């Protein structure tokens, strides 16, 4: 599959000889002014004036997040009604974004706006990414911490939000079980609470953990986000700041401990995890069948929409028995970075930049962003009601260290994760040391192998 993708990309590049190295000199990144009218300074409240009023060009956004599809569709429809500019939003199925992007980019009518969220994304798609330098949307940003730049300093993708992930707790059920958040401060206390709830599941009417599904819609929670935990601590210890050629797996025993806790204290049959979906876990949590659920801030709106009270929701760190982890906070970072297709027609590039500017400055756009994504690094950002961000900020204010997103360094990310998931599924069905050794090999040897594939 990787060879096929490489050949496909090569063909696309041959057919697209227009270089993107001089985007900042193209007029497409500057707001267009009709020749017969003098350029004017924007009004004091440009946020309320949608750009692109002439209807020139169009936008095609390949959306990364299925849970935000309805919100993006509504926003696109509103923008088109106000400006006449067509905005098409297509949402890739969960876990399939990379393959969908590859297929869509090979088409004549390719996305003008897409996701490029990490170092691997820049390697794969950097030649398609417009340099945001000098654009109006970039000027609205309050931080560059989440942006992606290439080795020339060109800003190839901009991080439009930050996210947090951890263990989501239904505090009402936790209280029913006789516990509070204060009872969970590290792995040992989390283990004690979870095992007690699981032992009394029949009496309580609910279990400890939701299903840890390894089907593609759910597996990223564990091959990406949970895998971040051992990677973070290893990289912290070793001072790793860029993608390493090899990893040691120094904290994989801790990874095993938290994984065992997940799957041994849930109602789901461990042999069925390879087909258990993300929707299944969400349904278990919103349906009051489990107290805790590993996921992130991006799922807050869906949980509330499903009828859960914000007062009954909280997020705590993922504990796995590392020394000093009682001082940890949530895992915060982003893979949510917008990239504009520099190989799109000039009028579509400008239409896309105009649309992004409207999204991050208008009341309508910033309201949607606050509801769906929480804090956004733009001047007109609205405060979010997302409880999970409040929890992340509270940990930070308390002086707890933030667990950064080490998994952004993963080489050949989709292939590496797929190998880890296969090994995890086999181990979950039969929790032997030999099967765990295969998980370790998928992590450590798989990392070195995929690094070699990625770097030739």
Residue pairs with C-beta under 8 A, 6 or more apart in sequence:
2 412
2 415
2 453
5 102
8 102
8 106
9 102
9 124
11 106
12 105
12 106
13 127
16 343
18 343
20 127
20 128
20 129
20 130
20 131
20 342
20 343
23 29
23 130
23 131
23 133
23 154
23 342
24 131
24 133
24 134
24 154
26 346
26 349
27 346
28 346
28 347
28 349
28 350
28 353
29 130
29 131
29 132
29 134
29 135
29 349
29 350
29 353
30 134
30 135
31 51
31 136
31 350
31 354
32 56
32 350
33 39
33 40
34 54
42 49
43 49
46 361
47 358
47 361
47 362
47 363
47 366
47 380
48 362
48 363
50 79
50 82
50 83
50 354
50 358
50 362
51 83
51 354
51 355
51 357
51 358
52 83
52 84
52 85
52 350
52 351
52 354
52 355
52 358
53 83
53 84
54 84
55 83
55 84
55 85
56 85
56 347
56 350
56 351
57 85
57 345
57 347
57 348
57 349
57 350
57 351
57 352
58 85
58 86
58 87
58 88
58 112
58 348
58 351
59 76
59 85
59 86
59 87
59 88
59 112
59 113
59 348
59 351
59 352
59 355
60 88
60 90
60 109
60 110
60 111
60 112
60 113
60 348
61 72
61 76
61 87
61 88
61 89
61 90
61 111
61 112
61 113
61 114
62 90
62 91
62 92
62 97
62 100
62 101
62 104
62 111
62 113
62 114
62 115
63 69
63 72
63 89
63 90
63 91
63 92
63 115
64 92
64 97
64 115
64 117
64 336
65 91
65 298
65 336
65 372
66 91
66 92
66 93
66 94
67 298
67 299
67 301
67 302
67 372
68 298
68 372
68 373
69 89
69 91
71 368
71 371
71 372
72 89
72 91
73 89
74 368
75 359
75 364
75 365
75 368
76 87
76 88
76 89
77 87
78 364
79 85
79 87
79 355
79 358
80 86
80 87
85 351
85 354
85 355
87 355
90 104
90 111
92 100
92 101
93 100
93 217
94 216
94 217
94 220
94 278
95 216
95 217
95 219
95 220
96 216
97 115
98 124
98 414
101 111
101 114
101 115
101 125
104 110
104 111
105 111
105 114
105 125
105 128
105 341
110 341
110 343
110 344
111 341
112 340
112 341
112 344
112 348
112 349
112 351
112 352
113 338
113 339
113 340
113 341
113 352
113 355
113 356
114 125
114 128
114 338
114 339
114 341
115 121
115 335
115 336
115 337
115 338
115 339
116 122
116 125
116 126
116 129
116 148
116 156
116 157
116 337
116 338
116 339
117 148
117 157
117 334
117 335
117 336
117 337
117 408
118 148
118 335
118 408
118 409
118 410
118 413
119 148
119 243
119 408
119 409
120 410
120 411
120 412
120 413
120 454
121 148
121 157
121 337
121 339
122 129
122 148
122 150
122 156
122 157
123 454
125 339
126 150
126 156
128 339
128 341
128 342
128 343
129 156
129 157
129 339
129 340
129 341
129 342
130 156
130 339
130 340
130 341
130 342
130 349
131 154
131 155
131 156
131 342
132 138
132 147
132 155
132 156
132 157
132 158
132 340
133 154
133 155
135 353
136 353
136 357
137 158
137 353
137 356
137 357
137 360
138 155
138 158
140 357
140 360
140 361
140 378
140 379
140 380
141 147
141 158
141 377
141 378
141 379
142 377
142 378
142 379
142 381
143 377
144 155
145 159
145 377
146 158
146 159
146 160
146 162
146 333
146 334
146 337
146 377
147 155
147 157
147 158
147 159
147 337
148 155
148 156
148 157
148 158
148 159
148 337
149 155
149 156
150 156
156 339
157 337
157 338
157 339
158 337
158 338
159 334
159 336
159 337
159 377
160 336
160 337
160 338
160 360
160 369
160 373
160 376
160 377
160 378
161 334
161 336
161 369
161 373
161 374
161 375
161 376
161 377
162 332
162 333
162 334
162 336
162 374
162 375
162 377
163 296
163 297
163 298
163 332
163 333
163 334
163 336
163 373
163 374
164 296
164 297
164 315
164 330
164 331
164 332
164 388
164 389
164 391
164 392
165 225
165 294
165 295
165 296
165 297
165 315
165 318
165 330
165 331
166 294
166 296
166 315
166 316
166 317
166 318
166 330
166 331
166 388
166 391
167 190
167 292
167 293
167 294
167 315
167 316
167 317
167 318
168 285
168 292
168 293
168 294
168 295
168 299
168 303
168 313
168 314
168 315
168 388
169 181
169 184
169 291
169 292
169 313
169 314
169 315
169 316
170 285
170 288
170 290
170 291
170 292
170 293
170 308
170 312
170 313
171 180
171 181
171 311
171 312
171 313
171 314
172 309
172 312
173 206
173 288
173 290
173 291
173 312
174 180
174 181
174 193
174 291
176 204
177 193
177 196
177 197
177 200
177 204
177 291
179 193
181 314
181 316
183 189
183 193
184 190
184 193
184 316
184 319
185 326
186 319
186 321
186 325
186 326
187 254
187 257
187 258
187 261
187 319
187 320
187 321
187 322
187 325
188 321
190 261
190 319
191 261
193 208
194 208
194 209
194 261
194 265
194 291
194 292
195 208
195 261
195 265
197 204
197 206
197 207
197 208
197 265
197 291
198 207
198 208
198 209
198 264
198 265
198 266
201 207
201 208
201 267
206 288
206 289
206 290
206 291
207 265
207 266
207 267
207 289
207 290
207 291
208 265
208 266
208 290
208 291
208 292
209 261
209 262
209 263
209 265
209 266
209 290
209 291
209 292
209 293
210 266
210 268
210 281
210 282
210 284
210 285
210 289
210 290
210 292
210 293
210 294
211 266
211 267
211 268
211 273
211 276
211 280
211 281
211 284
212 218
212 221
212 222
212 259
212 262
212 263
212 266
212 268
212 273
212 276
212 281
212 294
212 428
213 219
213 268
213 273
213 275
213 276
213 277
213 278
213 280
213 281
214 222
214 273
214 274
214 276
214 421
214 424
214 425
214 428
215 274
215 275
215 276
215 277
215 278
217 277
217 278
217 279
218 276
218 277
218 278
218 280
218 281
219 417
219 421
220 417
221 278
221 294
221 295
222 259
222 294
222 421
222 424
223 416
223 417
223 418
223 420
223 421
223 424
224 407
224 410
224 413
224 417
225 294
225 296
225 331
225 407
226 255
226 258
226 259
226 294
226 318
227 255
227 407
227 417
227 420
227 443
228 331
228 403
228 405
228 406
228 407
229 251
229 254
229 255
229 258
229 318
229 320
229 331
229 403
230 249
230 250
230 251
230 252
230 254
230 255
230 320
230 443
231 247
231 406
231 407
231 409
231 410
232 331
232 403
232 404
232 405
232 406
233 250
233 251
233 254
233 322
234 240
234 247
234 248
234 249
234 250
234 251
234 406
235 241
235 244
235 406
235 409
237 250
238 244
238 248
240 406
240 409
242 409
243 409
243 410
243 411
243 451
244 409
244 451
245 448
245 451
245 455
246 444
246 447
246 448
246 451
247 443
247 444
247 447
247 448
248 444
249 440
249 443
249 444
251 320
251 322
252 439
252 440
252 443
252 444
254 320
254 321
254 322
255 320
256 436
256 439
257 320
257 321
258 318
258 319
258 320
258 321
259 424
259 428
260 431
262 294
263 270
263 273
263 428
264 270
266 290
267 284
267 289
267 290
268 276
270 428
270 429
270 431
271 428
271 429
273 425
273 428
273 429
274 425
274 429
281 293
281 295
282 293
282 295
282 299
282 302
282 303
282 306
284 290
284 293
285 293
285 303
286 303
286 306
286 307
286 308
294 318
296 388
297 315
297 374
297 386
297 388
297 389
297 392
298 372
298 373
300 313
300 374
300 386
300 387
300 388
301 371
301 372
301 386
303 313
304 310
304 313
310 385
310 387
313 387
313 388
314 387
314 388
314 391
315 330
315 387
315 388
315 391
315 392
316 330
316 391
317 325
317 328
317 329
317 330
317 331
317 395
317 400
317 403
318 331
318 403
319 325
319 328
327 399
327 400
327 401
328 395
328 400
328 401
328 403
329 392
329 395
329 396
329 398
329 400
329 401
329 402
329 403
330 388
330 391
330 392
330 395
330 402
330 403
331 402
331 403
331 404
331 405
332 392
332 402
332 403
332 404
332 405
333 404
333 405
333 408
334 405
335 405
335 408
336 373
338 356
340 349
340 352
340 353
340 356
341 349
341 352
342 349
344 352
358 365
359 365
359 366
359 368
359 369
360 366
360 369
360 376
360 378
360 380
360 381
361 378
361 379
361 380
362 380
366 376
366 378
366 380
366 381
366 382
367 382
369 376
369 381
369 382
370 376
370 381
370 382
370 383
370 384
370 385
371 384
371 385
374 384
374 386
374 388
374 389
375 381
375 384
375 389
392 402
395 402
396 402
407 413
410 416
410 417
410 447
410 450
411 447
411 450
411 451
411 453
411 454
411 455
412 450
412 451
412 453
412 454
415 450
415 453
416 446
416 447
416 450
419 442
419 446
420 439
420 442
420 443
420 446
422 442
423 435
423 438
423 439
423 441
423 442
424 439
426 435
426 438
427 435
427 436
427 438
427 439
